[in-house]
Amino acid sequence: MLRTIFTIGALAVLGLFLLSFVFGILKGLIGLALFLLGLAIRIAIVGLIVYLVIRIVSPETARRLRERWSGPTA
């Protein structure tokens, strides 16, 4: 009976250690994913601003860029 109690206690401690380890890794991965998402949003905003400036300054160049990325318009 004493051995069973110690076994259950050891498994509980091992489980807590493994849970903290797994969630520690997940926390880092979630942080990395959020960082990359923020970086992608910033790059998209800068690209949009550059495209809008090109569209205002040189509409023909904007049309060629649009055709290159999305195909010719009908």
Secondary structure, DSSP 4 states (H G I P E B T S, - for coil): -HHHHHHHHHHHHHHHHHHHHHHHHHHHHHHHHHHHHHHHHHHHHHHHHHHHHHHHH-HHHHHHHHHHHH----
